[in-house]
Amino acid sequence: MLELAILGLLKESPMHGYDLRKRLRSGVGLLGSLSFGSLYPALARLERSGAVREVDPAESLSAAVIPLTGSLSGEKAAFRARLAARAAFTAGAARATARSAAGTRGRRVYELTAAGDKLFESLLAQDSVRSDQDRAFLLRWSFARHMTGERRLDLLESQRRHVRERLVTARTATASPQLPGDRYACQVAEHTVDSLARELAWIEHLITTEQNGSAYTRTETDVS
């Protein structure tokens, strides 16, 4: 999961190790306890395998060029995009320089290689280990824009089957006479059933959205 998340973020743009950790802990949201002690060994493994490489900041900046479009509106948009990319990278380089002066390892910039892109596609397509299926599903779904529509539906339908099984098990346990009479234990069991039912409804909504080919829209159920 960690390697998939790293490759997915580097597919967007080159990043410093510090910024990678920040995005992995907050943006992806599934690796909130990630430490540098876990991140850098993973980056080292990916670098040894040729999936990522260290690049010079100036090289990364020169590579962030938006191709010309041939239309006035397109050129304006490309110009704004170039300015935004340059400003974002310059700010990141400044932060990295400050961290380096303080003795941190944030100066190194990593980018995805062609081999890394293939590895990312392979990891994204792998079936999840059942014991960690829920977290793996959420991570893969956060990168679902890189999947085909058919693959997205396969992933959603697999997760729907998994959640349905868990929901049946939870409802059976709640209705079982073996459930302790402690009202607090009953409340936890009911909360589990409710959470799984809401998750199933969310997945059903995503499946319908994918089948209709329409953009995702937040519903009252999503935000309530």
C-alpha positions as CSV (number, residue, x, y, z in Angstrom):
1,M,0.0,0.0,0.0
2,L,2.8,2.4,0.8
3,E,4.6,1.9,-2.5
4,L,1.3,2.2,-4.4
5,A,0.6,5.5,-2.6
6,I,4.1,6.9,-3.2
7,L,4.0,6.0,-6.9
8,G,0.5,7.4,-7.3
9,L,1.6,10.8,-5.8
10,L,4.8,10.9,-7.9
11,K,2.7,10.2,-11.0
12,E,1.2,13.7,-10.4
13,S,4.5,15.5,-10.1
14,P,8.1,15.2,-8.6
15,M,8.2,15.7,-4.9
16,H,10.5,16.1,-2.0
17,G,10.5,13.4,0.7
18,Y,9.1,15.9,3.2
19,D,6.2,16.8,0.9
20,L,5.5,13.2,0.0
21,R,5.2,12.4,3.7
22,K,2.9,15.3,4.2
23,R,0.6,14.3,1.3
24,L,0.6,10.7,2.4
25,R,-0.4,11.6,6.0
26,S,-3.0,14.1,5.1
27,G,-4.0,14.0,1.5
28,V,-4.4,10.3,1.0
29,G,-5.5,10.1,4.6
30,L,-4.9,6.3,5.0
31,L,-1.3,6.6,6.2
32,G,-1.8,9.1,9.0
33,S,0.9,7.5,11.2
34,L,3.6,7.3,8.5
35,S,7.0,8.2,9.7
36,F,10.2,9.1,7.8
37,G,11.6,5.8,9.1
38,S,9.1,4.0,6.9
39,L,9.0,6.4,4.0
40,Y,12.7,6.6,3.2
41,P,13.3,2.9,3.2
42,A,10.4,2.5,0.8
43,L,11.8,5.3,-1.4
44,A,15.2,3.6,-1.4
45,R,13.6,0.2,-2.4
46,L,11.8,1.9,-5.3
47,E,14.9,3.8,-6.3
48,R,17.0,0.6,-6.4
49,S,14.4,-1.1,-8.5
50,G,14.4,1.8,-11.0
51,A,10.8,2.8,-10.2
52,V,11.7,6.3,-9.0
53,R,14.8,8.4,-9.4
54,E,16.3,11.4,-7.7
55,V,16.3,14.5,-9.9
56,D,17.9,17.9,-9.7
57,P,15.4,20.7,-8.7
58,A,16.4,22.7,-11.8
59,E,15.7,19.7,-14.0
60,S,12.3,19.2,-12.5
61,L,11.4,22.9,-12.9
62,S,12.4,22.9,-16.6
63,A,10.4,19.7,-17.2
64,A,7.2,21.4,-15.9
65,V,6.5,23.0,-19.3
66,I,2.9,23.1,-20.5
67,P,2.7,22.6,-24.3
68,L,1.4,25.4,-26.5
69,T,-2.2,24.9,-27.7
70,G,-2.5,27.3,-30.7
71,S,-5.5,29.3,-29.3
72,L,-5.5,32.5,-27.4
73,S,-7.5,31.2,-24.5
74,G,-5.5,28.0,-24.5
75,E,-2.2,30.0,-24.4
76,K,-3.4,32.1,-21.4
77,A,-4.4,28.9,-19.5
78,A,-1.0,27.3,-20.3
79,F,0.8,30.5,-19.2
80,R,-1.1,30.5,-15.9
81,A,-0.4,26.8,-15.5
82,R,3.4,27.4,-16.1
83,L,3.4,30.2,-13.5
84,A,1.6,28.1,-11.0
85,A,3.9,25.1,-11.5
86,R,7.0,27.3,-11.2
87,A,5.7,29.0,-8.1
88,A,4.7,25.7,-6.5
89,F,8.1,24.1,-7.2
90,T,10.0,27.2,-6.1
91,A,8.1,27.3,-2.8
92,G,8.9,23.6,-2.4
93,A,12.6,24.1,-3.1
94,A,12.7,26.9,-0.6
95,R,11.2,24.7,2.1
96,A,13.6,21.9,1.2
97,T,16.6,24.2,1.4
98,A,15.5,25.5,4.8
99,R,15.0,21.9,6.0
100,S,18.4,20.9,4.6
101,A,20.1,23.7,6.5
102,A,18.5,22.4,9.7
103,G,20.0,18.9,9.0
104,T,16.9,17.2,7.5
105,R,16.7,14.9,4.5
106,G,14.1,16.9,2.7
107,R,16.4,18.2,-0.1
108,R,16.1,15.2,-2.4
109,V,13.5,15.4,-5.1
110,Y,12.0,12.2,-6.5
111,E,10.2,11.5,-9.7
112,L,8.4,8.5,-11.3
113,T,10.3,6.6,-14.1
114,A,8.7,4.6,-16.9
115,A,9.4,1.5,-14.9
116,G,7.7,3.1,-11.9
117,D,4.6,4.0,-14.0
118,K,4.3,0.3,-15.0
119,L,4.7,-0.8,-11.4
120,F,2.0,1.7,-10.4
121,E,-0.4,0.3,-13.0
122,S,0.4,-3.3,-11.8
123,L,-0.1,-2.5,-8.1
124,L,-3.3,-0.6,-8.9
125,A,-4.7,-3.6,-10.7
126,Q,-3.8,-6.2,-8.0
127,D,-6.5,-7.8,-5.9
128,S,-6.5,-6.7,-2.3
129,V,-5.6,-9.0,0.6
130,R,-8.8,-9.7,2.3
131,S,-7.6,-8.9,5.8
132,D,-6.8,-5.3,4.6
133,Q,-9.4,-5.0,1.8
134,D,-11.1,-1.9,3.1
135,R,-8.0,0.3,3.4
136,A,-6.7,-1.0,0.1
137,F,-10.0,-0.3,-1.6
138,L,-10.0,3.3,-0.4
139,L,-6.4,3.9,-1.5
140,R,-7.0,2.4,-4.9
141,W,-10.2,4.4,-5.3
142,S,-8.3,7.6,-4.6
143,F,-6.3,6.9,-7.7
144,A,-9.3,5.6,-9.7
145,R,-8.8,8.3,-12.4
146,H,-5.9,6.2,-13.7
147,M,-8.2,3.2,-14.2
148,T,-10.4,2.3,-17.1
149,G,-14.2,2.5,-16.5
150,E,-14.4,-1.3,-16.6
151,R,-11.7,-1.7,-14.0
152,R,-13.4,0.9,-11.7
153,L,-16.6,-1.1,-11.9
154,D,-14.8,-4.3,-11.1
155,L,-13.2,-2.7,-8.1
156,L,-16.5,-1.3,-6.9
157,E,-18.4,-4.6,-7.4
158,S,-15.7,-6.5,-5.5
159,Q,-15.9,-4.1,-2.6
160,R,-19.7,-4.2,-2.7
161,R,-19.6,-8.0,-2.2
162,H,-17.1,-7.6,0.6
163,V,-19.3,-5.0,2.4
164,R,-22.5,-7.0,1.9
165,E,-20.8,-10.1,3.5
166,R,-19.7,-8.0,6.5
167,L,-23.1,-6.4,6.8
168,V,-24.9,-9.8,6.9
169,T,-22.4,-11.0,9.5
170,A,-22.9,-7.9,11.6
171,R,-26.7,-8.1,11.4
172,T,-26.7,-11.8,12.4
173,A,-24.5,-11.0,15.4
174,T,-26.8,-8.2,16.5
175,A,-29.9,-10.4,16.3
176,S,-28.2,-13.3,17.9
177,P,-29.4,-14.3,21.4
178,Q,-25.8,-14.9,22.3
179,L,-25.2,-11.1,22.2
180,P,-24.5,-9.9,25.7
181,G,-27.3,-8.0,27.4
182,D,-25.0,-5.0,28.0
183,R,-26.7,-2.1,26.3
184,Y,-23.3,-0.5,25.5
185,A,-22.1,-3.6,23.6
186,C,-25.4,-3.6,21.8
187,Q,-24.9,0.1,20.8
188,V,-21.5,-0.7,19.4
189,A,-23.0,-3.6,17.4
190,E,-25.8,-1.4,16.1
191,H,-23.3,1.3,15.1
192,T,-21.3,-1.3,13.1
193,V,-24.4,-2.3,11.2
194,D,-25.3,1.3,10.5
195,S,-21.8,2.2,9.3
196,L,-21.7,-0.8,7.0
197,A,-25.2,0.0,5.6
198,R,-24.1,3.6,4.9
199,E,-20.9,2.3,3.2
200,L,-22.9,0.0,1.1
201,A,-25.2,2.8,0.0
202,W,-22.1,4.9,-0.9
203,I,-20.7,2.1,-3.0
204,E,-24.1,1.6,-4.7
205,H,-24.1,5.3,-5.5
206,L,-20.6,5.1,-7.0
207,I,-21.6,2.1,-9.1
208,T,-24.6,3.9,-10.5
209,T,-22.5,6.9,-11.3
210,E,-19.9,4.9,-13.1
211,Q,-22.6,3.0,-15.1
212,N,-24.2,6.3,-16.1
213,G,-20.9,7.8,-17.0
214,S,-21.7,10.9,-15.1
215,A,-19.5,13.0,-12.8
216,Y,-19.6,12.3,-9.1
217,T,-21.9,14.6,-7.1
218,R,-22.2,14.8,-3.4
219,T,-25.6,13.8,-2.0
220,E,-27.2,14.5,1.3
221,T,-26.4,11.0,2.4
222,D,-22.7,11.6,1.7
223,V,-22.5,14.7,3.9
224,S,-25.0,13.8,6.7
